[in-house]
Amino acid sequence: MDGFLDTSTAGVTELRVHGVSGTPPNSMLNHPHPHPVAGDRTTGFYRRWWPSGRPAGRDADVPGVRHREAYAWGGLTSGGRTIALWLLLLPFSMANLAYFMLPRPDGGRRLRHTVEAAQRLFALLLTGTLVGALVRASVDLVGWQCTAAGRACAREGAPVWVHWMSQLWGTEESRRLAVTALVPLAVVGVLWAIARRTWRRDERTVLPPDGFGHPGVLLARRRLWHGGAPVWRLRSVHIAFALGAIGLAVSAPFARSAGGAALTVANAAVQVAAVVLVVLPGIGRRVDPEAGDADGGWLTRACRALEIAAPVLFLVTFGWALAGLPLGVPREALSAQLPGVGAGTVQLGMTMVLAVVVGAGTWALARMDRPAGRAADRIGRAAVPGERRAMGGMASWFTLMAAAGSANALALGLMFWTASFFGIPESPSRPADLGTDLFLDDPVWWTAALVPVMVAGVVLVAVVLWRIREAATAKLAPKLAASYGPHAAEVAGKWSLAALSDRAGLVLGLLVGTGLTGFAVVTVIYRLGLVTPVEGTAGLFATLGSWAMAAFAVGLVLLGRRTYSDSRLRRTVGILWDVATFWPRAIHPLAPPCYTERVVPELVARLDALTRDEEDQVLISGHSQGSVIAAAVVLQLRPAVRERVRLLTHGSPLCRLYAAYFPAYFGAASLSAVRDAVRWVNLYRLSDPIGGPVFDRADPFGPEDEPEGGRERGEGEVDVFCWDPPLWEAGEPLAAARWHVGYWFDPPYDEALGRLTSRS
C-alpha cells in the first residue's frame, strides 16, 4: 500500500488498550489514519499510517526500533446491534457480578459452595421472573382474558392481530393460550440464539499454555477464562426451565382433565429437573483447558437430555392445546384470570428463602474474610493494597437483591404496559367491568406502590451525597489554596464530586434497604388484609407506580430501538457492559457475553508475537477498564514474555472498584502478583471519579496520618499523582479539568514511558 505503515514487531512497542465506551483507534493513537495490522472488525490491533510517506521526529514509528499500537476491543460490547437487546438482560449481568463479589476466605469452602449453589438457583429464578412476566403479559392478559368472548379484544377497534382470536376461538381457551404462548417462546428462542452465538464466538477461546500458574492467585488461573462447557450446561438448564414455565402456563388451566394433568405434571417435572441440576456443584465448575472434567460426563449427558426433552415437551403441549384441551370444569366457574397450580407463589417463596440463605451465608463468609486487626502487609517500600471490603463484604448480597429488584421492575413494567395497551389495568379487589378491564393480582399492585417509595429513596440518597460533597469541599479547599489560589474552592468541588464514586456502596445499600423495607411492609399489609391497593394513599401510590412502570417499559423499548440504529448511542450504552461483562457468565448463562474470554487470549497471543527476541519490549498502556484487562493479561503470560513486558496504567479502577468489590480476584494477592511480575507505573488524578491509586497515595492530600507533602517516591513504588487541572499560575485562567480522560497528554505519562522502557 502507498504511504508508510510500520508492521514490524521487533523493538519497543507501546500497546494501548482503551477503557469504557469503545474508544476508537484514531483517538487512542492520537492519529487520524489508523490501520489494522492484526485481528478483525470486532477486535483488532491498529497502527498509524502516514499517507504522505515515512515521517520524521522522535514520536514517529521506526521499523525494528519503536512503534505505537492500539488494541480496540469495544466491538464486543458496543459494536454489535444486538446490544439493544442487552438492556433487558441487566438483572442477569448483576447476578454474575454478585457471584464474583462473594468473599472466599480460607477455611470457608463448604459454606461458600452452599452459597454459590443458592446463587445459581436464585439466578434460575431470575430467568423465571422475566419469562413469567412474558407469560403473564401474553398468555394471561391477552390469551386468557382479552381475547375471551365479550372481553376487550373482542370489540370492534381492537388490534386485528388479536381480534381474530376472539372471533375464531372466543370460547376455545386452549387454542388461544397455545397461540399466545408463541410470544414468550420467541423471546426465549432469541435469548438462546444470542447466548449460543456468543458462546461459540468468545467463550470457547483457549489460552496458550504455560501461563503464570500462581496457585494462590485466582485471577491467574487459566480456568477463569475457559468457560465453554459450564456455560453450555447452565444455558441448557435455564432454557429448559423457561420452556417448562411456558408449557405449564398453557397446560395448568386444564389440569382437571386427563390430558391437561399429564402435560402439567410433565412440564413441572422439567422445571424440577432444572432446579436439581442447577444446584449441583459441578454444573458451573470451570477446569483448566488441559485438565479432565471428572463430573463433566454424566452432567453433560443429563443437560443434553433436558435440552432435548424440554422443547419436545413444549411441542407436545402446544400441539395438544391447539387441537383443543377440555376444561374439566363448567365455563361459568372459570376465573377472570389465568388459573394455575401455584407455581408463581412457589417461585416467590423460594426467592425469599434464598435471599435469606444467601444473605446469612455471605455475612458468615464476610466475617471469616475480615482482617483480624492487622494493617496491610508490605513488600519492600510499597504497600500491598488495603484490606477494605466494600459494604463490609456484603456487596455480593446487595447486588443480588438489586438484580431481583431490577428484574421485577422490568416484569411489572411489561405487564402494566400490556394491560394498558389492550384495556384498562385493574385489581381483582375492586368491582370491575369484564368488557374492558384486564386484571393483575394484588401483589403486583402492591409492588407498584413501592415505586414512589423508591423515588423518595433516590431523593434521600441525592441529599446525603450532596451533604457529603459540601463537607469534603469545605475541608479540602484550604489545602488547595497554595496550588490554585482563588480557584481553590472550585477545584475542591471538582475533586469532592469525583470522590463521591467511593460512596457507591452507600448508594446501593440505601436503595436496596429502602426497597426491601417497603417490600416487607406491603407484604405484611397484604397478608393481613389490612387495606387493598386500590384505596386511599395505597391506591394513589399503586396508580402512580403503574404509570411509572408502564412508562419505564415503553422508554426501555424506545431506547433499545434507537440503540439498534445509532452507533454513538451504542457506545454510550456499552459503558455499562464494559464493566458488567468483564466477568465470565458464571451463574447466569443468558447474560450478555464476557468479552474478556476473547480479549485475554488475543492479547496474550499478540504479546507473544511482539516479544520474540530478547531485546524486544512491550509497554502495555491500559486506560480505565483497559488497566483491569492488562492486569489479567499479565498474570497469564509465560515467564519469558513477562520479562519483556512493562505496565503503565492510568485512570485505573483496580483498587478503587475492583479490589474493594471483588477482593477475592483483585485483592492484595493479585495486585501484588502483578507488581512482582512486571515493572509497573500507575498514574492517577483526584479529579478522576473512576481511577485512583493502586497501592499508596502519592499526592499530598491523603489521610491525616500521611506525611506532610505526601510520601517520598522510591524505585519500587507504583503510583504517580497527576495534577488536574494543571497548577494555576497568577494572571492566567484556570485550565479545564480532564477528569478521567487524556492521561497520555499529561507530562507524567511521557516520563513514565521513558522510565519503564529504559534499559538501565
DRENMISE-549867 format. One record per residue (C-alpha): residue number from 1; y, z, x; residue in three letters. Coordinates in steps of 0.5 Angstrom, whole numbers, always signed. Layout:
NUM, Y, Z, X, Ala
...
// end
This chain:
1, +0, +0, +0, Met
2, +7, -1, +2, Asp
3, +12, +5, +5, Gly
4, +9, +11, +8, Phe
5, +3, +16, +6, Leu
6, +0, +20, +11, Asp
7, -7, +21, +9, Thr
8, -10, +24, +15, Ser
9, -13, +31, +15, Thr
10, -12, +34, +22, Ala
11, -6, +38, +24, Gly
12, -3, +43, +20, Val
13, -3, +43, +12, Thr
14, +2, +46, +7, Glu
15, -2, +46, +1, Leu
16, +2, +48, -5, Arg
17, -1, +51, -11, Val
18, +3, +52, -17, His
19, +3, +57, -23, Gly
20, +4, +57, -30, Val
21, +7, +51, -34, Ser
22, +3, +46, -30, Gly
23, +9, +45, -25, Thr
24, +9, +37, -24, Pro
25, +7, +35, -17, Pro
26, +14, +32, -15, Asn
27, +17, +39, -16, Ser
28, +12, +42, -12, Met
29, +13, +37, -6, Leu
30, +21, +37, -7, Asn
31, +20, +30, -7, His
32, +21, +24, -12, Pro
33, +15, +20, -10, His
34, +8, +24, -10, Pro
35, +2, +20, -9, His
36, -5, +22, -11, Pro
37, -10, +23, -5, Val
38, -16, +26, -8, Ala
39, -18, +29, -15, Gly
40, -17, +25, -22, Asp
41, -12, +25, -27, Arg
42, -14, +32, -30, Thr
43, -14, +36, -23, Thr
44, -11, +32, -16, Gly
45, -8, +33, -9, Phe
46, -2, +30, -8, Tyr
47, +2, +28, -2, Arg
48, +9, +25, -1, Arg
49, +10, +17, -1, Trp
50, +16, +14, +2, Trp
51, +17, +7, -1, Pro
52, +22, +5, +5, Ser
53, +17, +7, +10, Gly
54, +16, +12, +15, Arg
55, +21, +18, +15, Pro
56, +24, +22, +21, Ala
57, +26, +29, +21, Gly
58, +22, +36, +22, Arg
59, +21, +36, +15, Asp
60, +17, +30, +14, Ala
61, +9, +29, +14, Asp
62, +7, +27, +21, Val
63, +0, +24, +21, Pro
64, -5, +29, +25, Gly
65, +0, +34, +26, Val
66, +3, +36, +20, Arg
67, +3, +35, +12, His
68, +5, +38, +6, Arg
69, +0, +37, +0, Glu
70, +0, +40, -7, Ala
71, -5, +41, -12, Tyr
72, -4, +40, -19, Ala
73, -9, +44, -24, Trp
74, -4, +44, -30, Gly
75, -8, +38, -34, Gly
76, -14, +43, -35, Leu
77, -9, +48, -39, Thr
78, -3, +44, -41, Ser
79, -5, +36, -41, Gly
80, -10, +35, -46, Gly
81, -8, +34, -53, Arg
82, -14, +39, -56, Thr
83, -9, +45, -53, Ile
84, -6, +44, -60, Ala
85, -13, +47, -63, Leu
86, -13, +53, -58, Trp
87, -7, +56, -61, Leu
88, -13, +58, -67, Leu
89, -17, +61, -61, Leu
90, -13, +66, -58, Leu
91, -17, +72, -61, Pro
92, -23, +69, -57, Phe
93, -19, +69, -51, Ser
94, -17, +76, -52, Met
95, -24, +78, -53, Ala
96, -26, +75, -46, Asn
97, -20, +79, -43, Leu
98, -22, +85, -45, Ala
99, -29, +84, -42, Tyr
100, -25, +84, -35, Phe
101, -21, +89, -36, Met
102, -27, +94, -37, Leu
103, -27, +100, -32, Pro
104, -33, +99, -27, Arg
105, -34, +106, -24, Pro
106, -39, +108, -19, Asp
107, -45, +111, -23, Gly
108, -43, +109, -30, Gly
109, -47, +103, -30, Arg
110, -52, +104, -36, Arg
111, -46, +106, -40, Leu
112, -42, +100, -38, Arg
113, -48, +96, -40, His
114, -48, +99, -47, Thr
115, -40, +98, -48, Val
116, -41, +91, -46, Glu
117, -46, +90, -51, Ala
118, -42, +93, -56, Ala
119, -36, +88, -54, Gln
120, -41, +82, -54, Arg
121, -42, +84, -61, Leu
122, -35, +85, -63, Phe
123, -34, +78, -60, Ala
124, -39, +75, -65, Leu
125, -36, +79, -71, Leu
126, -29, +76, -69, Leu
127, -33, +69, -70, Thr
128, -35, +71, -77, Gly
129, -28, +74, -79, Thr
130, -25, +67, -78, Leu
131, -31, +63, -80, Val
132, -31, +68, -86, Gly
133, -23, +66, -88, Ala
134, -25, +59, -88, Leu
135, -31, +60, -93, Val
136, -26, +64, -97, Arg
137, -21, +59, -97, Ala
138, -25, +53, -98, Ser
139, -32, +56, -102, Val
140, -29, +61, -106, Asp
141, -22, +60, -107, Leu
142, -23, +52, -108, Val
143, -30, +51, -109, Gly
144, -32, +57, -114, Trp
145, -25, +59, -117, Gln
146, -20, +53, -117, Cys
147, -25, +47, -119, Thr
148, -29, +51, -124, Ala
149, -28, +48, -131, Ala
150, -21, +50, -134, Gly
151, -18, +53, -128, Arg
152, -12, +51, -123, Ala
153, -15, +45, -120, Cys
154, -18, +42, -127, Ala
155, -11, +41, -129, Arg
156, -7, +34, -129, Glu
157, -3, +34, -123, Gly
158, -8, +38, -118, Ala
159, -9, +34, -112, Pro
160, -14, +28, -113, Val
161, -19, +30, -107, Trp
162, -21, +37, -111, Val
163, -19, +35, -118, His
164, -25, +30, -118, Trp
165, -30, +36, -117, Met
166, -27, +39, -123, Ser
167, -28, +33, -127, Gln
168, -35, +32, -125, Leu
169, -38, +39, -124, Trp
170, -34, +44, -127, Gly
171, -40, +47, -130, Thr
172, -44, +46, -124, Glu
173, -43, +51, -119, Glu
174, -48, +50, -113, Ser
175, -45, +43, -112, Arg
176, -38, +45, -112, Arg
177, -40, +50, -107, Leu
178, -44, +45, -103, Ala
179, -38, +40, -102, Val
180, -33, +45, -100, Thr
181, -38, +48, -95, Ala
182, -37, +42, -91, Leu
183, -30, +44, -89, Val
184, -32, +50, -85, Pro
185, -38, +46, -83, Leu
186, -33, +41, -80, Ala
187, -29, +46, -76, Val
188, -35, +50, -73, Val
189, -37, +43, -71, Gly
190, -30, +41, -68, Val
191, -31, +48, -64, Leu
192, -38, +47, -62, Trp
193, -36, +40, -59, Ala
194, -30, +42, -55, Ile
195, -34, +48, -53, Ala
196, -39, +44, -50, Arg
197, -35, +38, -47, Arg
198, -31, +43, -43, Thr
199, -37, +47, -41, Trp
200, -40, +40, -39, Arg
201, -34, +39, -35, Arg
202, -32, +45, -32, Asp
203, -37, +51, -32, Glu
204, -43, +47, -29, Arg
205, -39, +46, -23, Thr
206, -43, +49, -17, Val
207, -39, +53, -11, Leu
208, -41, +51, -4, Pro
209, -46, +55, -1, Pro
210, -44, +61, +5, Asp
211, -38, +64, +2, Gly
212, -35, +71, +3, Phe
213, -41, +74, +1, Gly
214, -38, +81, +1, His
215, -43, +86, -3, Pro
216, -37, +91, -6, Gly
217, -32, +86, -8, Val
218, -33, +83, -15, Leu
219, -28, +77, -14, Leu
220, -32, +75, -8, Ala
221, -39, +74, -12, Arg
222, -40, +67, -13, Arg
223, -44, +68, -19, Arg
224, -37, +70, -23, Leu
225, -35, +62, -23, Trp
226, -42, +60, -24, His
227, -43, +60, -32, Gly
228, -47, +54, -34, Gly
229, -53, +58, -37, Ala
230, -50, +64, -40, Pro
231, -44, +61, -44, Val
232, -49, +56, -47, Trp
233, -53, +61, -49, Arg
234, -47, +65, -52, Leu
235, -45, +59, -55, Arg
236, -52, +57, -59, Ser
237, -52, +64, -62, Val
238, -44, +64, -64, His
239, -45, +57, -67, Ile
240, -52, +60, -71, Ala
241, -48, +66, -73, Phe
242, -43, +61, -76, Ala
243, -47, +57, -80, Leu
244, -51, +63, -83, Gly
245, -45, +65, -85, Ala
246, -43, +59, -89, Ile
247, -50, +58, -91, Gly
248, -50, +65, -94, Leu
249, -44, +64, -98, Ala
250, -47, +58, -101, Val
251, -54, +61, -103, Ser
252, -52, +68, -104, Ala
253, -49, +67, -111, Pro
254, -55, +64, -114, Phe
255, -60, +70, -110, Ala
256, -62, +72, -117, Arg
257, -66, +65, -117, Ser
258, -72, +64, -113, Ala
259, -69, +58, -109, Gly
260, -63, +62, -108, Gly
261, -66, +68, -106, Ala
262, -70, +64, -101, Ala
263, -64, +61, -98, Leu
264, -60, +67, -98, Thr
265, -66, +71, -94, Val
266, -67, +65, -89, Ala
267, -59, +65, -88, Asn
268, -58, +72, -87, Ala
269, -64, +72, -82, Ala
270, -61, +67, -78, Val
271, -55, +72, -77, Gln
272, -59, +78, -76, Val
273, -63, +74, -70, Ala
274, -56, +72, -67, Ala
275, -54, +80, -67, Val
276, -60, +82, -64, Val
277, -60, +76, -59, Leu
278, -52, +78, -57, Val
279, -53, +85, -55, Val
280, -59, +84, -50, Leu
281, -57, +85, -43, Pro
282, -59, +78, -40, Gly
283, -55, +74, -46, Ile
284, -49, +73, -42, Gly
285, -51, +75, -35, Arg
286, -49, +71, -29, Arg
287, -53, +69, -23, Val
288, -52, +66, -16, Asp
289, -53, +59, -16, Pro
290, -59, +59, -12, Glu
291, -62, +65, -15, Ala
292, -67, +65, -20, Gly
293, -65, +68, -27, Asp
294, -71, +73, -29, Ala
295, -69, +73, -36, Asp
296, -67, +66, -37, Gly
297, -73, +63, -39, Gly
298, -75, +67, -45, Trp
299, -68, +68, -47, Leu
300, -66, +60, -47, Thr
301, -72, +59, -51, Arg
302, -70, +64, -56, Ala
303, -63, +61, -56, Cys
304, -66, +54, -56, Arg
305, -70, +56, -63, Ala
306, -64, +59, -66, Leu
307, -60, +53, -64, Glu
308, -64, +48, -68, Ile
309, -66, +53, -74, Ala
310, -59, +54, -76, Ala
311, -57, +47, -77, Pro
312, -64, +45, -80, Val
313, -63, +51, -85, Leu
314, -56, +49, -87, Phe
315, -58, +42, -88, Leu
316, -63, +45, -93, Val
317, -58, +50, -96, Thr
318, -53, +44, -97, Phe
319, -59, +39, -100, Gly
320, -62, +44, -105, Trp
321, -55, +47, -107, Ala
322, -52, +39, -108, Leu
323, -59, +38, -112, Ala
324, -57, +44, -116, Gly
325, -59, +51, -116, Leu
326, -60, +56, -122, Pro
327, -55, +62, -123, Leu
328, -60, +66, -126, Gly
329, -55, +70, -130, Val
330, -51, +68, -136, Pro
331, -45, +64, -134, Arg
332, -41, +69, -138, Glu
333, -43, +74, -134, Ala
334, -40, +71, -128, Leu
335, -35, +74, -123, Ser
336, -28, +70, -123, Ala
337, -29, +71, -115, Gln
338, -35, +68, -111, Leu
339, -41, +73, -112, Pro
340, -44, +75, -105, Gly
341, -49, +80, -102, Val
342, -44, +85, -99, Gly
343, -44, +81, -92, Ala
344, -37, +82, -91, Gly
345, -37, +89, -93, Thr
346, -43, +90, -88, Val
347, -39, +86, -82, Gln
348, -32, +90, -84, Leu
349, -36, +97, -83, Gly
350, -40, +94, -76, Met
351, -33, +92, -74, Thr
352, -30, +99, -75, Met
353, -36, +103, -72, Val
354, -36, +98, -66, Leu
355, -28, +100, -65, Ala
356, -30, +107, -64, Val
357, -36, +106, -60, Val
358, -32, +101, -55, Val
359, -26, +106, -55, Gly
360, -31, +112, -53, Ala
361, -34, +108, -48, Gly
362, -28, +105, -45, Thr
363, -25, +112, -45, Trp
364, -31, +115, -41, Ala
365, -31, +110, -36, Leu
366, -24, +110, -35, Ala
367, -25, +118, -34, Arg
368, -30, +116, -29, Met
369, -26, +111, -25, Asp
370, -20, +115, -25, Arg
371, -18, +117, -17, Pro
372, -19, +124, -16, Ala
373, -12, +127, -14, Gly
374, -12, +122, -8, Arg
375, -7, +117, -5, Ala
376, -8, +110, -4, Ala
377, -12, +109, +2, Asp
378, -9, +106, +8, Arg
379, -11, +101, +13, Ile
380, -7, +101, +20, Gly
381, +0, +101, +18, Arg
382, -1, +97, +11, Ala
383, -3, +101, +5, Ala
384, -8, +99, +0, Val
385, -5, +98, -7, Pro
386, -4, +104, -11, Gly
387, -10, +106, -16, Glu
388, -5, +105, -22, Arg
389, -9, +103, -28, Arg
390, -5, +100, -34, Ala
391, -6, +104, -40, Met
392, -10, +110, -37, Gly
393, -16, +105, -36, Gly
394, -16, +104, -44, Met
395, -13, +97, -43, Ala
396, -19, +94, -45, Ser
397, -20, +97, -52, Trp
398, -13, +96, -54, Phe
399, -13, +89, -52, Thr
400, -20, +88, -56, Leu
401, -16, +91, -62, Met
402, -10, +86, -61, Ala
403, -16, +81, -61, Ala
404, -18, +84, -68, Ala
405, -11, +84, -71, Gly
406, -9, +77, -69, Ser
407, -16, +74, -72, Ala
408, -15, +78, -78, Asn
409, -7, +75, -79, Ala
410, -10, +68, -78, Leu
411, -15, +69, -83, Ala
412, -11, +72, -88, Leu
413, -5, +67, -87, Gly
414, -10, +62, -88, Leu
415, -13, +65, -95, Met
416, -6, +66, -98, Phe
417, -3, +59, -96, Trp
418, -9, +56, -99, Thr
419, -8, +61, -106, Ala
420, -1, +59, -106, Ser
421, -2, +51, -105, Phe
422, -7, +51, -110, Phe
423, -5, +56, -115, Gly
424, -2, +63, -115, Ile
425, -5, +69, -111, Pro
426, -7, +75, -115, Glu
427, -10, +81, -114, Ser
428, -16, +83, -119, Pro
429, -13, +89, -120, Ser
430, -8, +86, -125, Arg
431, -9, +82, -131, Pro
432, -9, +75, -130, Ala
433, -9, +68, -132, Asp
434, -15, +65, -131, Leu
435, -12, +58, -131, Gly
436, -7, +58, -125, Thr
437, -9, +65, -121, Asp
438, -13, +65, -115, Leu
439, -16, +72, -114, Phe
440, -16, +75, -107, Leu
441, -19, +82, -106, Asp
442, -15, +88, -106, Asp
443, -17, +90, -99, Pro
444, -13, +83, -97, Val
445, -7, +85, -101, Trp
446, -7, +92, -97, Trp
447, -8, +89, -90, Thr
448, -2, +84, -92, Ala
449, +2, +90, -94, Ala
450, +2, +92, -87, Leu
451, +6, +86, -84, Val
452, +13, +90, -86, Pro
453, +10, +96, -82, Val
454, +8, +92, -76, Met
455, +15, +89, -77, Val
456, +18, +96, -76, Ala
457, +14, +97, -70, Gly
458, +17, +91, -67, Val
459, +24, +93, -68, Val
460, +22, +100, -65, Leu
461, +19, +97, -59, Val
462, +25, +93, -58, Ala
463, +29, +99, -59, Val
464, +25, +103, -54, Val
465, +25, +97, -49, Leu
466, +33, +97, -50, Trp
467, +34, +104, -48, Arg
468, +29, +104, -42, Ile
469, +33, +98, -39, Arg
470, +40, +101, -40, Glu
471, +38, +107, -37, Ala
472, +35, +103, -31, Ala
473, +41, +99, -30, Thr
474, +46, +106, -30, Ala
475, +41, +109, -25, Lys
476, +41, +102, -20, Leu
477, +48, +100, -21, Ala
478, +51, +105, -16, Pro
479, +45, +103, -11, Lys
480, +47, +95, -11, Leu
481, +55, +97, -10, Ala
482, +55, +96, -3, Ala
483, +51, +89, -3, Ser
484, +54, +86, -10, Tyr
485, +61, +89, -10, Gly
486, +64, +88, -17, Pro
487, +58, +85, -20, His
488, +53, +91, -18, Ala
489, +52, +92, -26, Ala
490, +51, +85, -27, Glu
491, +45, +85, -22, Val
492, +43, +91, -24, Ala
493, +42, +89, -31, Gly
494, +38, +83, -29, Lys
495, +33, +87, -25, Trp
496, +32, +92, -30, Ser
497, +31, +87, -35, Leu
498, +26, +84, -30, Ala
499, +23, +91, -29, Ala
500, +21, +91, -37, Leu
501, +15, +87, -36, Ser
502, +12, +93, -33, Asp
503, +12, +96, -40, Arg
504, +7, +91, -42, Ala
505, +2, +97, -43, Gly
506, +7, +101, -47, Leu
507, +9, +95, -52, Val
508, +1, +93, -53, Leu
509, +0, +101, -54, Gly
510, +6, +102, -59, Leu
511, +4, +95, -63, Leu
512, -4, +97, -63, Val
513, -2, +104, -65, Gly
514, +2, +102, -71, Thr
515, -3, +97, -74, Gly
516, -9, +102, -73, Leu
517, -5, +108, -76, Thr
518, -3, +103, -82, Gly
519, -10, +101, -83, Phe
520, -12, +108, -83, Ala
521, -7, +110, -88, Val
522, -8, +104, -93, Val
523, -16, +105, -92, Thr
524, -15, +112, -95, Val
525, -11, +110, -101, Ile
526, -16, +104, -103, Tyr
527, -22, +108, -102, Arg
528, -19, +114, -106, Leu
529, -16, +109, -111, Gly
530, -9, +113, -111, Leu
531, -5, +106, -112, Val
532, -6, +99, -113, Thr
533, -3, +94, -108, Pro
534, +1, +91, -114, Val
535, +5, +96, -116, Glu
536, +12, +100, -113, Gly
537, +13, +100, -106, Thr
538, +6, +98, -104, Ala
539, +6, +92, -109, Gly
540, +13, +90, -105, Leu
541, +10, +90, -98, Phe
542, +4, +86, -100, Ala
543, +8, +81, -103, Thr
544, +13, +80, -97, Leu
545, +6, +81, -93, Gly
546, +3, +75, -97, Ser
547, +9, +70, -96, Trp
548, +10, +72, -89, Ala
549, +2, +71, -87, Met
550, +3, +64, -91, Ala
551, +9, +62, -87, Ala
552, +5, +64, -81, Phe
553, -1, +60, -82, Ala
554, +4, +54, -84, Val
555, +8, +55, -78, Gly
556, +2, +55, -73, Leu
557, -1, +48, -76, Val
558, +6, +45, -75, Leu
559, +7, +48, -68, Leu
560, +0, +45, -67, Gly
561, +1, +38, -70, Arg
562, +8, +38, -65, Arg
563, +4, +40, -59, Thr
564, -1, +35, -60, Tyr
565, +4, +29, -59, Ser
566, +9, +33, -55, Asp
567, +7, +34, -47, Ser
568, +13, +38, -46, Arg
569, +11, +43, -51, Leu
570, +4, +43, -49, Arg
571, +6, +45, -42, Arg
572, +10, +51, -45, Thr
573, +4, +53, -50, Val
574, +0, +52, -44, Gly
575, +3, +58, -40, Ile
576, -1, +63, -45, Leu
577, -7, +59, -43, Trp
578, -6, +59, -36, Asp
579, -6, +67, -36, Val
580, -12, +68, -41, Ala
581, -16, +62, -39, Thr
582, -16, +64, -31, Phe
583, -22, +69, -33, Trp
584, -29, +66, -35, Pro
585, -32, +66, -42, Arg
586, -36, +72, -41, Ala
587, -37, +75, -48, Ile
588, -34, +69, -53, His
589, -36, +62, -51, Pro
590, -31, +59, -56, Leu
591, -25, +61, -53, Ala
592, -21, +56, -49, Pro
593, -25, +54, -43, Pro
594, -24, +57, -36, Cys
595, -20, +53, -31, Tyr
596, -22, +57, -25, Thr
597, -29, +55, -25, Glu
598, -27, +48, -24, Arg
599, -21, +50, -19, Val
600, -24, +54, -15, Val
601, -30, +50, -12, Pro
602, -25, +44, -12, Glu
603, -20, +48, -7, Leu
604, -26, +50, -3, Val
605, -28, +43, -2, Ala
606, -21, +41, +0, Arg
607, -20, +46, +5, Leu
608, -27, +45, +8, Asp
609, -24, +37, +9, Ala
610, -18, +40, +12, Leu
611, -21, +44, +17, Thr
612, -26, +40, +20, Arg
613, -23, +41, +27, Asp
614, -22, +48, +31, Glu
615, -14, +46, +32, Glu
616, -13, +45, +24, Asp
617, -10, +50, +20, Gln
618, -8, +50, +12, Val
619, -3, +55, +10, Leu
620, -4, +56, +2, Ile
621, +2, +57, -1, Ser
622, +1, +60, -8, Gly
623, +6, +61, -13, His
624, +5, +66, -19, Ser
625, -1, +64, -22, Gln
626, -3, +60, -16, Gly
627, -3, +66, -12, Ser
628, -8, +69, -16, Val
629, -12, +63, -15, Ile
630, -11, +63, -8, Ala
631, -14, +70, -7, Ala
632, -20, +68, -11, Ala
633, -21, +62, -7, Val
634, -20, +66, +0, Val
635, -26, +70, -2, Leu
636, -30, +64, -3, Gln
637, -29, +61, +4, Leu
638, -34, +60, +10, Arg
639, -32, +64, +16, Pro
640, -31, +58, +20, Ala
641, -26, +56, +15, Val
642, -23, +63, +14, Arg
643, -21, +63, +21, Glu
644, -16, +57, +20, Arg
645, -13, +59, +13, Val
646, -7, +62, +12, Arg
647, -4, +65, +6, Leu
648, +3, +65, +3, Leu
649, +4, +68, -4, Thr
650, +11, +68, -8, His
651, +12, +71, -15, Gly
652, +5, +74, -15, Ser
653, +3, +78, -20, Pro
654, -3, +80, -16, Leu
655, -1, +88, -16, Cys
656, +4, +88, -22, Arg
657, -1, +85, -27, Leu
658, -8, +84, -24, Tyr
659, -9, +90, -20, Ala
660, -7, +94, -26, Ala
661, -10, +91, -32, Tyr
662, -16, +88, -28, Phe
663, -18, +93, -23, Pro
664, -25, +92, -22, Ala
665, -23, +85, -20, Tyr
666, -17, +85, -17, Phe
667, -16, +93, -14, Gly
668, -16, +96, -8, Ala
669, -23, +93, -5, Ala
670, -21, +86, -7, Ser
671, -14, +85, -5, Leu
672, -16, +89, +2, Ser
673, -21, +84, +3, Ala
674, -16, +78, +2, Val
675, -12, +81, +7, Arg
676, -17, +82, +12, Asp
677, -20, +75, +11, Ala
678, -13, +71, +13, Val
679, -6, +72, +15, Arg
680, -2, +74, +9, Trp
681, +5, +74, +7, Val
682, +8, +75, +0, Asn
683, +15, +74, -2, Leu
684, +18, +78, -8, Tyr
685, +24, +79, -12, Arg
686, +27, +85, -16, Leu
687, +30, +80, -21, Ser
688, +23, +77, -22, Asp
689, +19, +79, -28, Pro
690, +12, +77, -26, Ile
691, +12, +77, -19, Gly
692, +12, +83, -14, Gly
693, +10, +87, -8, Pro
694, +2, +87, -7, Val
695, +2, +93, -2, Phe
696, +8, +96, +0, Asp
697, +15, +95, -3, Arg
698, +19, +92, +3, Ala
699, +26, +93, -1, Asp
700, +31, +99, +0, Pro
701, +31, +100, -8, Phe
702, +24, +103, -9, Gly
703, +22, +110, -11, Pro
704, +26, +117, -8, Glu
705, +20, +118, -3, Asp
706, +21, +112, +0, Glu
707, +25, +112, +7, Pro
708, +32, +110, +6, Glu
709, +33, +103, +8, Gly
710, +26, +101, +6, Gly
711, +20, +101, +11, Arg
712, +20, +98, +18, Glu
713, +16, +92, +18, Arg
714, +10, +92, +22, Gly
715, +6, +86, +24, Glu
716, +0, +87, +19, Gly
717, +5, +88, +13, Glu
718, +4, +83, +8, Val
719, +10, +84, +3, Asp
720, +17, +81, +4, Val
721, +23, +82, +0, Phe
722, +28, +77, -2, Cys
723, +35, +78, -5, Trp
724, +36, +75, -11, Asp
725, +42, +73, -13, Pro
726, +44, +72, -6, Pro
727, +48, +77, -3, Leu
728, +55, +77, -5, Trp
729, +61, +75, -1, Glu
730, +68, +77, -2, Ala
731, +72, +72, -5, Gly
732, +66, +68, -7, Glu
733, +63, +67, -14, Pro
734, +56, +71, -15, Leu
735, +51, +66, -14, Ala
736, +46, +64, -20, Ala
737, +39, +68, -20, Ala
738, +33, +64, -19, Arg
739, +29, +70, -23, Trp
740, +21, +67, -22, His
741, +22, +60, -19, Val
742, +24, +56, -13, Gly
743, +22, +61, -8, Tyr
744, +21, +55, -3, Trp
745, +28, +54, -2, Phe
746, +29, +62, +0, Asp
747, +30, +62, +8, Pro
748, +25, +68, +8, Pro
749, +20, +62, +6, Tyr
750, +21, +58, +12, Asp
751, +21, +64, +16, Glu
752, +14, +66, +13, Ala
753, +12, +59, +14, Leu
754, +13, +59, +21, Gly
755, +10, +66, +23, Arg
756, +4, +64, +19, Leu
757, +3, +57, +23, Thr
758, +5, +59, +30, Ser
759, -1, +59, +35, Arg
760, +2, +66, +38, Ser
// end
